[in-house]
Amino acid sequence: MRKLSGFIFALFMSLMAINAAYAAQPVYTLGSGDKVRITVFGEPDLSGEFEVSGEGQISLPLIGIVSAGGKTLHELSSDIETKLKDGYLVDPKVSAEVMNYRPFYILGEVKEPGSYPFVNGMSVLNAVALGGGFTYRADKDDILIIRGGDESRKPEKATPETIVLPGDIVRVEERFF
């Protein structure tokens, strides 16, 4: 009985840890450079793939410009449904999915700074490798990340294991000595 209660406690704690990790993950919001597939069920002429512009918008047939920047896929789908209900379709059902994520950027003391295609689950160390590796001047312990490319946000300290998200700007600082 004692072993069983210990097992149940361990199982409970594991499930709580998994739930906490899942809840801590940010909800993905669309941004400039994302390519989304919009499907209006039963209306192939209104469906297609659209890229989010620099202004955070997509242009759809029939309804025109729709704001997408900063919205989740669910919010975008709901907005499109609302616009289609306004004199176009009786009960539209819309789904949205990301086809291509916006790139991330790696700058500073890497051999090939620039923009690179986002790969799900990529760490800062993987991003540095894509950028050709560290230069001889790189401070490997001083890496900053700006989430979502929003330069008005304060850069955060990153570790080699930090996960890179679409639109992130990773900067490897120079060492001085």
C-alpha atoms as a printed R data frame, in Angstrom:
    type eleno elety resid chain resno       x      y       z
1   ATOM     1    CA   MET     A     1   0.000  0.000   0.000
2   ATOM     2    CA   ARG     A     2   2.839  2.352   0.870
3   ATOM     3    CA   LYS     A     3   4.488  1.755  -2.542
4   ATOM     4    CA   LEU     A     4   1.187  2.361  -4.308
5   ATOM     5    CA   SER     A     5   0.619  5.698  -2.569
6   ATOM     6    CA   GLY     A     6   4.207  6.724  -3.386
7   ATOM     7    CA   PHE     A     7   3.631  5.813  -7.031
8   ATOM     8    CA   ILE     A     8   0.359  7.765  -7.155
9   ATOM     9    CA   PHE     A     9   2.052 10.789  -5.585
10  ATOM    10    CA   ALA     A    10   4.916 10.634  -8.113
11  ATOM    11    CA   LEU     A    11   2.438 10.284 -10.977
12  ATOM    12    CA   PHE     A    12   0.427 13.251  -9.699
13  ATOM    13    CA   MET     A    13   3.553 15.429  -9.403
14  ATOM    14    CA   SER     A    14   4.664 14.466 -12.923
15  ATOM    15    CA   LEU     A    15   1.282 15.404 -14.360
16  ATOM    16    CA   MET     A    16   1.367 18.733 -12.523
17  ATOM    17    CA   ALA     A    17   4.843 19.488 -13.908
18  ATOM    18    CA   ILE     A    18   3.734 18.675 -17.464
19  ATOM    19    CA   ASN     A    19   0.640 20.845 -17.058
20  ATOM    20    CA   ALA     A    20   2.719 23.762 -15.727
21  ATOM    21    CA   ALA     A    21   5.194 23.492 -18.617
22  ATOM    22    CA   TYR     A    22   2.365 23.413 -21.146
23  ATOM    23    CA   ALA     A    23   0.640 26.421 -19.581
24  ATOM    24    CA   ALA     A    24   3.904 28.413 -19.592
25  ATOM    25    CA   GLN     A    25   4.244 28.178 -23.381
26  ATOM    26    CA   PRO     A    26   3.174 31.412 -25.043
27  ATOM    27    CA   VAL     A    27   0.287 31.390 -27.514
28  ATOM    28    CA   TYR     A    28   1.627 32.081 -30.995
29  ATOM    29    CA   THR     A    29   0.566 35.366 -32.532
30  ATOM    30    CA   LEU     A    30   0.900 36.205 -36.197
31  ATOM    31    CA   GLY     A    31   3.348 38.777 -37.487
32  ATOM    32    CA   SER     A    32   4.846 40.247 -40.622
33  ATOM    33    CA   GLY     A    33   6.271 37.531 -42.876
34  ATOM    34    CA   ASP     A    34   4.052 34.682 -41.667
35  ATOM    35    CA   LYS     A    35   2.274 32.801 -44.438
36  ATOM    36    CA   VAL     A    36  -1.175 31.511 -43.476
37  ATOM    37    CA   ARG     A    37  -3.641 29.214 -45.177
38  ATOM    38    CA   ILE     A    38  -7.217 30.419 -44.827
39  ATOM    39    CA   THR     A    39  -9.906 27.843 -45.576
40  ATOM    40    CA   VAL     A    40 -13.512 28.951 -45.932
41  ATOM    41    CA   PHE     A    41 -15.371 25.639 -45.941
42  ATOM    42    CA   GLY     A    42 -17.471 25.116 -49.049
43  ATOM    43    CA   GLU     A    43 -15.991 28.243 -50.685
44  ATOM    44    CA   PRO     A    44 -12.754 27.347 -52.522
45  ATOM    45    CA   ASP     A    45 -12.676 30.742 -54.279
46  ATOM    46    CA   LEU     A    46 -12.360 32.459 -50.891
47  ATOM    47    CA   SER     A    47  -9.678 30.081 -49.591
48  ATOM    48    CA   GLY     A    48  -5.935 30.277 -50.169
49  ATOM    49    CA   GLU     A    49  -2.505 31.093 -48.795
50  ATOM    50    CA   PHE     A    50  -1.778 34.659 -47.766
51  ATOM    51    CA   GLU     A    51   1.319 36.395 -46.394
52  ATOM    52    CA   VAL     A    52   1.043 38.830 -43.514
53  ATOM    53    CA   SER     A    53   2.306 42.203 -44.781
54  ATOM    54    CA   GLY     A    54   4.706 44.548 -43.040
55  ATOM    55    CA   GLU     A    55   1.649 46.373 -41.711
56  ATOM    56    CA   GLY     A    56   0.322 43.135 -40.187
57  ATOM    57    CA   GLN     A    57  -2.484 42.690 -42.708
58  ATOM    58    CA   ILE     A    58  -3.674 40.152 -45.261
59  ATOM    59    CA   SER     A    59  -5.828 40.842 -48.298
60  ATOM    60    CA   LEU     A    60  -8.653 38.360 -48.847
61  ATOM    61    CA   PRO     A    61 -11.036 37.961 -51.766
62  ATOM    62    CA   LEU     A    62 -14.436 39.560 -51.285
63  ATOM    63    CA   ILE     A    63 -13.773 41.164 -47.888
64  ATOM    64    CA   GLY     A    64 -10.451 42.914 -48.599
65  ATOM    65    CA   ILE     A    65  -7.932 43.881 -45.939
66  ATOM    66    CA   VAL     A    66  -8.020 42.025 -42.617
67  ATOM    67    CA   SER     A    67  -5.740 42.811 -39.684
68  ATOM    68    CA   ALA     A    68  -3.717 39.711 -38.721
69  ATOM    69    CA   GLY     A    69  -0.655 41.022 -36.869
70  ATOM    70    CA   GLY     A    70  -0.665 40.257 -33.160
71  ATOM    71    CA   LYS     A    71  -3.636 37.901 -33.439
72  ATOM    72    CA   THR     A    72  -3.829 34.188 -32.734
73  ATOM    73    CA   LEU     A    73  -5.075 31.850 -35.455
74  ATOM    74    CA   HIS     A    74  -8.374 31.509 -33.604
75  ATOM    75    CA   GLU     A    75  -8.831 35.285 -33.415
76  ATOM    76    CA   LEU     A    76  -8.049 35.657 -37.122
77  ATOM    77    CA   SER     A    77 -10.538 32.916 -38.060
78  ATOM    78    CA   SER     A    78 -13.233 34.569 -35.932
79  ATOM    79    CA   ASP     A    79 -12.583 37.994 -37.481
80  ATOM    80    CA   ILE     A    80 -12.858 36.575 -41.005
81  ATOM    81    CA   GLU     A    81 -16.076 34.730 -40.107
82  ATOM    82    CA   THR     A    82 -17.549 37.970 -38.742
83  ATOM    83    CA   LYS     A    83 -16.661 39.899 -41.912
84  ATOM    84    CA   LEU     A    84 -18.063 37.148 -44.148
85  ATOM    85    CA   LYS     A    85 -21.340 37.107 -42.169
86  ATOM    86    CA   ASP     A    86 -21.749 40.816 -42.865
87  ATOM    87    CA   GLY     A    87 -23.684 40.457 -46.126
88  ATOM    88    CA   TYR     A    88 -21.669 37.742 -47.873
89  ATOM    89    CA   LEU     A    89 -22.274 34.276 -46.386
90  ATOM    90    CA   VAL     A    90 -24.983 32.947 -44.068
91  ATOM    91    CA   ASP     A    91 -22.928 30.754 -41.719
92  ATOM    92    CA   PRO     A    92 -19.253 30.763 -42.749
93  ATOM    93    CA   LYS     A    93 -16.816 28.330 -41.147
94  ATOM    94    CA   VAL     A    94 -13.213 29.474 -41.380
95  ATOM    95    CA   SER     A    95  -9.975 27.829 -40.326
96  ATOM    96    CA   ALA     A    96  -6.488 29.311 -40.342
97  ATOM    97    CA   GLU     A    97  -3.136 27.585 -40.112
98  ATOM    98    CA   VAL     A    98   0.449 28.776 -40.408
99  ATOM    99    CA   MET     A    99   2.150 27.449 -43.531
100 ATOM   100    CA   ASN     A   100   5.490 29.251 -43.099
101 ATOM   101    CA   TYR     A   101   6.583 31.084 -39.988
102 ATOM   102    CA   ARG     A   102   8.361 34.427 -40.215
103 ATOM   103    CA   PRO     A   103  12.145 34.148 -40.036
104 ATOM   104    CA   PHE     A   104  14.296 34.792 -37.003
105 ATOM   105    CA   TYR     A   105  17.421 36.933 -37.050
106 ATOM   106    CA   ILE     A   106  20.875 36.339 -35.632
107 ATOM   107    CA   LEU     A   107  23.180 39.315 -35.270
108 ATOM   108    CA   GLY     A   108  26.437 40.293 -33.657
109 ATOM   109    CA   GLU     A   109  29.442 38.064 -33.259
110 ATOM   110    CA   VAL     A   110  28.510 35.191 -35.568
111 ATOM   111    CA   LYS     A   111  30.250 34.459 -38.856
112 ATOM   112    CA   GLU     A   112  27.153 34.866 -41.052
113 ATOM   113    CA   PRO     A   113  24.637 37.220 -39.410
114 ATOM   114    CA   GLY     A   114  21.256 37.560 -41.093
115 ATOM   115    CA   SER     A   115  17.749 36.154 -41.288
116 ATOM   116    CA   TYR     A   116  17.098 32.428 -41.261
117 ATOM   117    CA   PRO     A   117  13.964 30.323 -41.666
118 ATOM   118    CA   PHE     A   118  12.314 29.342 -38.402
119 ATOM   119    CA   VAL     A   119  12.533 25.690 -37.391
120 ATOM   120    CA   ASN     A   120  10.311 24.512 -34.550
121 ATOM   121    CA   GLY     A   121  12.211 23.638 -31.369
122 ATOM   122    CA   MET     A   122  15.426 25.401 -32.392
123 ATOM   123    CA   SER     A   123  17.689 26.521 -29.565
124 ATOM   124    CA   VAL     A   124  19.949 29.577 -29.490
125 ATOM   125    CA   LEU     A   125  22.947 27.277 -29.960
126 ATOM   126    CA   ASN     A   126  21.348 25.808 -33.116
127 ATOM   127    CA   ALA     A   127  20.690 29.351 -34.356
128 ATOM   128    CA   VAL     A   128  24.345 30.275 -33.814
129 ATOM   129    CA   ALA     A   129  25.361 27.177 -35.778
130 ATOM   130    CA   LEU     A   130  23.100 28.285 -38.647
131 ATOM   131    CA   GLY     A   131  24.855 31.646 -38.521
132 ATOM   132    CA   GLY     A   132  28.199 29.937 -39.132
133 ATOM   133    CA   GLY     A   133  29.205 29.683 -35.486
134 ATOM   134    CA   PHE     A   134  30.772 32.181 -33.107
135 ATOM   135    CA   THR     A   135  33.482 34.604 -34.250
136 ATOM   136    CA   TYR     A   136  36.712 34.700 -32.249
137 ATOM   137    CA   ARG     A   137  35.434 37.911 -30.574
138 ATOM   138    CA   ALA     A   138  32.131 36.398 -29.412
139 ATOM   139    CA   ASP     A   139  31.207 36.402 -25.748
140 ATOM   140    CA   LYS     A   140  29.517 33.006 -25.564
141 ATOM   141    CA   ASP     A   141  28.056 33.897 -22.160
142 ATOM   142    CA   ASP     A   142  26.500 37.181 -23.327
143 ATOM   143    CA   ILE     A   143  23.674 36.371 -25.723
144 ATOM   144    CA   LEU     A   144  20.535 38.502 -25.829
145 ATOM   145    CA   ILE     A   145  17.163 37.787 -27.408
146 ATOM   146    CA   ILE     A   146  14.362 40.164 -28.366
147 ATOM   147    CA   ARG     A   147  11.125 38.212 -28.575
148 ATOM   148    CA   GLY     A   148   9.048 38.557 -31.715
149 ATOM   149    CA   GLY     A   149  11.391 41.148 -33.172
150 ATOM   150    CA   ASP     A   150   9.683 43.907 -31.205
151 ATOM   151    CA   GLU     A   151  12.633 46.240 -30.697
152 ATOM   152    CA   SER     A   152  10.643 48.325 -28.210
153 ATOM   153    CA   ARG     A   153  10.816 45.354 -25.834
154 ATOM   154    CA   LYS     A   154  13.750 44.929 -23.495
155 ATOM   155    CA   PRO     A   155  16.272 42.294 -24.606
156 ATOM   156    CA   GLU     A   156  16.320 39.197 -22.415
157 ATOM   157    CA   LYS     A   157  19.371 37.202 -21.402
158 ATOM   158    CA   ALA     A   158  19.499 33.915 -23.328
159 ATOM   159    CA   THR     A   159  21.274 30.639 -22.673
160 ATOM   160    CA   PRO     A   160  22.390 28.178 -25.353
161 ATOM   161    CA   GLU     A   161  19.271 26.108 -24.538
162 ATOM   162    CA   THR     A   162  16.789 29.015 -24.905
163 ATOM   163    CA   ILE     A   163  14.190 28.204 -27.573
164 ATOM   164    CA   VAL     A   164  14.061 30.575 -30.551
165 ATOM   165    CA   LEU     A   165  10.597 31.644 -31.750
166 ATOM   166    CA   PRO     A   166   9.523 33.136 -35.092
167 ATOM   167    CA   GLY     A   167  10.539 36.775 -35.456
168 ATOM   168    CA   ASP     A   168  13.057 36.637 -32.599
169 ATOM   169    CA   ILE     A   169  16.262 38.645 -32.825
170 ATOM   170    CA   VAL     A   170  19.241 36.834 -31.289
171 ATOM   171    CA   ARG     A   171  22.322 38.969 -30.642
172 ATOM   172    CA   VAL     A   172  25.721 37.567 -29.667
173 ATOM   173    CA   GLU     A   173  27.697 40.278 -27.891
174 ATOM   174    CA   GLU     A   174  31.403 41.002 -28.276
175 ATOM   175    CA   ARG     A   175  33.797 40.109 -25.482
176 ATOM   176    CA   PHE     A   176  36.195 42.727 -24.212
177 ATOM   177    CA   PHE     A   177  39.553 41.685 -22.771
